Amino acid sequence: MSKVEDSSLDDGSIAFNKFHFVLLGEITNLEANIMIGVLGISQFVSDLQTLLRKDGSELKKRTIQIIDTFNYAIDVTLWGDLSVMEDYDYRYLLKVQITDHTGNLWATLFDDAGKDLIGATAKETYGQVQDNPLCIRLLKKKITFHQYLFTLHVRMDTFNNPPKLKTNVTRVKKVDYSSELKFFTGLLTDI
């Protein structure tokens, strides 16, 4: 059973983060020293470099290259403790169109939901695609036009633009027809 609560009753006790996501190709048009967010794929990670400062102390540095869906790339330099992190793992960021009898909508799947949908980790999928680029077609065919149960997180994004509905998939399950039939049969017998 779903429960919808009026958000106008919010007492402000829950922290709210606002993000200003921009396309990589737009970064050069922005003013300097502002905080932004970017979404993309880490395409390249450099080896850890150790630099020697004038005072003789060491400084660690690592560069990563991020690419977005429009093939714009940007180099990001991580300094100090951030550069030492070795867990640059592959993660899903998928944009999908979900359709049912009422219409369709575009939604974003992040790593956990992506694993549920694809049936493999992003690192495994990346390896398959590197071995056989045509594998991406097989993956699309595997997930397209099949029925799933989606758990969605929907919010209205009003930051720095007209209001826009954002939908994220938080969980994906394949339809278990047997359990669904039992559930709906139980509803009918209760009538």
Backbone hydrogen bonds, N-H to C=O, Kabsch-Sander energy under -0.5 kcal/mol:
donor,donor_aa,acceptor,acceptor_aa,energy
5,E,3,K,-0.5
9,L,6,D,-1.4
10,D,7,S,-1.7
15,A,13,S,-0.5
21,F,19,F,-0.6
22,V,37,G,-2.3
26,E,23,L,-1.6
27,I,23,L,-0.5
27,I,24,L,-1.1
29,N,26,E,-1.4
30,L,27,I,-1.7
37,G,20,H,-2.6
41,I,67,I,-3.0
43,Q,41,I,-0.9
43,Q,65,Q,-2.9
44,F,65,Q,-1.2
46,S,63,T,-3.2
49,Q,61,K,-3.2
51,L,49,Q,-0.5
51,L,59,L,-3.3
53,R,51,L,-0.6
53,R,57,S,-3.1
56,G,53,R,-1.7
59,L,51,L,-2.4
61,K,49,Q,-2.3
62,R,78,L,-2.1
64,I,76,V,-2.8
65,Q,44,F,-2.8
66,I,64,I,-0.5
66,I,74,I,-2.8
67,I,41,I,-2.5
68,D,72,Y,-2.1
71,N,68,D,-2.0
74,I,66,I,-2.2
76,V,64,I,-3.2
78,L,62,R,-3.6
78,L,76,V,-0.5
80,G,60,K,-2.1
82,L,79,W,-1.1
83,S,80,G,-0.9
84,V,80,G,-0.6
84,V,81,D,-1.1
85,M,81,D,-0.6
85,M,82,L,-0.8
89,D,87,D,-2.1
94,L,109,L,-2.8
96,V,94,L,-0.5
96,V,107,A,-2.8
98,I,96,V,-0.6
98,I,105,L,-3.0
100,D,103,G,-2.7
103,G,100,D,-1.2
105,L,98,I,-2.1
107,A,96,V,-2.9
108,T,167,T,-2.3
109,L,94,L,-3.1
110,F,169,V,-0.7
114,G,110,F,-2.7
115,K,111,D,-2.5
116,D,112,D,-2.0
117,L,113,A,-2.2
118,I,114,G,-2.9
119,G,115,K,-2.5
125,T,121,T,-2.4
126,Y,122,A,-2.7
127,G,123,K,-2.2
128,Q,124,E,-2.1
129,V,125,T,-2.5
130,Q,126,Y,-2.3
131,D,127,G,-2.0
132,N,128,Q,-2.3
135,C,132,N,-2.5
136,I,133,P,-1.2
137,R,134,L,-1.0
138,L,134,L,-1.1
139,L,135,C,-2.3
140,K,136,I,-2.2
141,K,137,R,-2.4
142,K,138,L,-2.2
143,I,139,L,-1.4
144,T,140,K,-1.8
146,H,143,I,-0.8
149,L,173,K,-3.5
150,F,148,Y,-0.6
151,T,171,R,-2.5
152,L,150,F,-0.6
153,H,168,N,-3.1
154,V,152,L,-0.5
155,R,166,K,-2.5
157,D,155,R,-0.6
157,D,164,K,-3.4
158,T,156,M,-0.6
161,N,158,T,-0.6
164,K,157,D,-2.4
166,K,155,R,-3.3
168,N,153,H,-2.7
169,V,108,T,-3.0
170,T,151,T,-3.0
170,T,168,N,-0.6
171,R,151,T,-1.3
173,K,149,L,-2.0
175,V,147,Q,-1.4
177,Y,175,V,-0.9
180,E,176,D,-2.3
181,L,177,Y,-2.4
182,K,178,S,-2.0
183,F,179,S,-2.3
184,F,180,E,-2.6
185,T,181,L,-2.3
186,G,182,K,-2.1
187,L,183,F,-1.7
188,L,184,F,-2.1
189,T,185,T,-2.1
190,D,186,G,-1.1
191,I,188,L,-0.9
